Amino acid sequence: MKLAYDLEHQFWKTLKDNQLDQCESYLVATSGGLDSMVLLQLLSRTRPEVTIRVAHYHHGPCDSPYRDETLAWLKHETLKYAKAEFVFEQSTVSLKSEDEFRTARWAFLRRVRRTNEAIVTAHQQDDWVETSTLKLIRGTSGKGLSQFQVWNQEIFRPLLKHSKSELKQYAEVRKLNWKEDPTNSSTDFLRNWLRENWFKALEEKVPGGYLSFSRSLQQIATEFSDDSSFQIAYYQQNQAQGLDRGWYMTLSSTDQLKALAHYLRSNKIFSFTRGQLEEIQKRMEKNQKNISFEIVRKWVINATQIMLT
């Protein structure tokens, strides 16, 4: 149960960090799969008083009954949420390719979206790794890897830091139901081939290789997403006094990581990972005036300063 509470707390913090904790409604892209059903549960538990608009797109006629069954099932599941509304649309022709699926889905979501309403999707960490790998295969720059943002003023992806396995554990604890899309195991699609063949072969050949690969991609994306115009605030405008803790606490989660990275580099420290930045950030979330720990270097934090020693 602790895992469930922790994930719900982190979800609420992500809402708050992105100033989306006061919205009157959310448009939630829902396939009926594991990830989107976890997303619905998290949103309904953290913001039970608001309207959740469950948006589902039917990809059109096909030989399998899966699409029709999922539509009917999801309508019924939506009834379990007191403030939920079901919104759907069905293609009149059968869509075949990943590109056709994606284009039709996003066109639907943008049509039904209300003014200033966030489109909330269940993209999680493994989705990001798959998408980034596909971009590398097809050709992209470092900037291209950093474009999958948690919030871009239209699309909100609150689960990007969480893995598929973490979401599955949560679903099991909360006893959630979901539908497995049979096409997810078809290696006719390049994304599925990567997931089912390439990543599994990598893990078999090099145990831990998938995690290392994922972290490397995240580190590259972090470095390219760093804005050279980003200004950090030193305590009393003096770099030797460290970061201003009051200023740091006003930043979003993303900007906190950026501030830590800039501060380390300003101290001639260039060898660190995103995972280490996130652990430093986590240590500083504690409601304590005085904290000290060692990650990359020794950190000493008091009520007003964040310093390296």
N, C-alpha and C positions, 0 to 999 in steps of 0.2 A: 504493500500500500504506500510505502514511503516513495517508491519510484513514481507513482501516480501523482502524489502531492507535489513532488519536486518538479515534475514536468508541467503541471498546472501553474505552479509558481513562476517558472521560467517563461511560460507562455504569457502570463499576465505582465511580467516585466517587459517582454518584447512589445506587447501592445502599448504599454506606458512609454517605453523608450522612443517609440515612433509616433507618439501623440495620437494613438488610435483607440485609447481607452474610454473616450467619451462619445464615440459614434452612436447615432440613433439606430443604424442598421448596417448589416454587412451582407455583401453578395458573395456567397461561398460556392466556388466551383466544385461540384461533387460528382464523382464517377460512380460511387458506391463501393470503391475499393478500400483497402485497409487504411491508407493514408488519409483519404478524405473523410472517412467515418471517424477517425481519431480527431481530425481537425474540427468536425462538428461537435464532438463531445467536449473538447477543450474550450471551444468558444461558448458553448451553452453553459459550462460550469463556471467560467470566469466572468461571463457577462449575461447572466440569466434573465436580466430585465429588458434586453433589447431584441429587436427583430432580426432573425437570421433568415436570409432569403437563400434557400437551397436551390442552386441552379444546376440543372442537368441537361446535357445535350446528347440526344439519341443519334447515332451515326448513320441511321437509315437501314433499309432492308438488308438482311443477310441470311445465309443458310442456317446458322445457329440461332436458337431461341434466346441466347444470352442477353441481347440488347433489350428485347421486349420484356423479358423476365426482370432484368435489373431496373428498368423504368417503373414497373408495377411495384416491385419490392421497395424501391427507394421512396416512392410516394407514401407507402405504408410506414416506413421507418421515420419519415419526417413528422408523422403524427405524434411520435413520442416526445417531441420537443415543443413545449407549450407556446413559444413565441416564433416558431418556424413557419415559413411560407414556401411552398414548392413552386418553382418556376422551371418550365422545360420547353424544349423545342425539338422537333424531329426532322432530319433531312429527308427530302422526298426521293433522293437517289442514294444508292449504297456507296459510301465512301470507302476507299481502299488503302490509300497510303498514309503514312504518318503525317506528311505535310498537309494532306487534305483534312485529316482529323483535326490537326492543330488550327489550321486556318478557319475552319467552320466553327470550332469551339469558341475561339477568341472573337469572331464576328458576332456570335450569339451573345456572349458575355457583355460585350460592349454595347449591344443593342438594348439589353435589358437593364443595364447599370443605371442607377439614378444619379443625379447630379451630386458630385463630391462623395459618392459612395465608393468604398474600397472594394476591389475585387480580391477576395482572399483565396489563395490556392494552397494545396497541400504539398508543394514541392519540398522534398527533404534532401538531406545531405547526399545520399546516393544518387538522387536525380541530378543534382548539380555536378557530381563527378562524371556521370554518364554524358550529360550535355556538354561539359567542358572537353571531355575526350573526343566527342563527335566533332566539336569545333576544331580541335587540333588536327584531326584526320582530314577535315575538309579545308583547313587553312584558316588561321586566325592570328591576331596579334595578342600580346599580353593584355591589352585593354579589353579585348573581346572576352577574356576569361572573367573579368571583373564586373561584367554587365548584369549578372544575375543578382540583383539587389534584394534585400529584405523588403524594402519599401521604396517605390519610385514615384510616389504621388498618384499612382493609379492601381498598381498591383502590390498586394501585401503577401509575403511568403514567410510566415512566422516559424516554419519548421525547418528552415535551411540548416540550422546547426545540429539537427537531430537525425540519427541514422534510422534506417528501416527497422533494424532489430530492436531499437529502443521504442519505436512506435508500436511494434508488435507486442512487446512486453506490456506496454500501457494498455493496449486493447484487450489483452488477456486478463489483466488485473480488473479492468472496468467491465469485463464480460460483454464486449461489443460484438456486433455482427457485421460482416462485410461480404462482398462478392468478389471472387477471383475472376478476372478477365482471362478467358482461355487464350487470347491472342498474346498475352504477356510472355508465354513460354515459346512462342513461335519465333524461330531464329531467322525467318524471312526478313524481319525488320532488323536493321543494323544495330539499333539500340539494344534490342533483346539479345542479339548475338554477342555484343560486348558483355552484357550482364551474365548471360548463361554460359558462355564459352570462354571469352578472353579473360575476364576478371577472375573466373574460377580457376582457369589454367595458370594464371599468374600467381594466385594464392597457393596453389598446389606446388608449383615450381619453387616459389620463394615465400615461405610462410611469413605472414605479416606484410607481404608486398603490396597488397591492395591498400592497406592503411597508410603505408609510407607514400605510395603514389598519390593518394587522396590529400595527404598533408602537404606534399610538394606542390600540388595544384593550388591548394588554398594559400600557400605562402607566396607563390607567383602572383596570384590574383590580388593578394593583400598589398604586395609591393607596387603593382601597377595601379591599384586604386588609391594609393597615397597621393593626396593633392599637395603639390609643391607650395600652393598658396595657403595651406592650412597653418594657422598660427597658434602656437601653444603659449599658455600663460604661466610664467614663472612666479614664484612667491616673491612679492615685493619687487617685481621686474628684474630679478637677479637670478641668472641661471645657476649660480653656485648654491642657491637656496632651494633648488628643486622645483617641482611643479606645485602650483597652487591647488591644494586639495579641494577647496570650495569650488573653484572653477571646474576642476575635473569631474566633480559629482553632478554638475549640471549637464554634462555631455550625454549624448545617446550612447548606447553600447558600442556601436560601430566607431564613433568618434573617440571613445575612450581607448579603444585598441589603437587607433591612429595616433593619439597623443602619446601613448606608451612607446610605440615604435619610433616616433620622432624624438622622444626624450632619450631613448637608448642610443640612437644614431648620433644625437648631439653630444653624447659622451663617448663617441668613437667605438661603440659596441654595435657590430653589424651581424654577428652570428647568433640568431635567435629564430624561433619558429612561431607560427601562429598559435600553436598549442600552448607554448610558454606564455605568450601574451595573454591568452584567455585565462590561464591559471593565475597570473599576476592580477588580472582584473577580478577574478573570483575571490582571491584573498582580500582584496580591498573593499569588497562588498560588505564585509562584516561591520557591524555597528560598534566599532571600538575606536577610541581616540588614538591609542598607540599600538602599532603593529610592526613587527619586523620578521623578515623571512629571506631566504636566499633562492632566487630563480634567475639564472643567467649571472646576476650579481646580487649583492646584499641590498635589500630595500629596507629603509627605515621611514615609517609613516607616523606622523602625529596629527593633531587636530587641524593643522593648517598647511602642512607640507608633505610632499612625496619626494623622497630623496634616495639617491644611490650612494653607497659608501664604498 
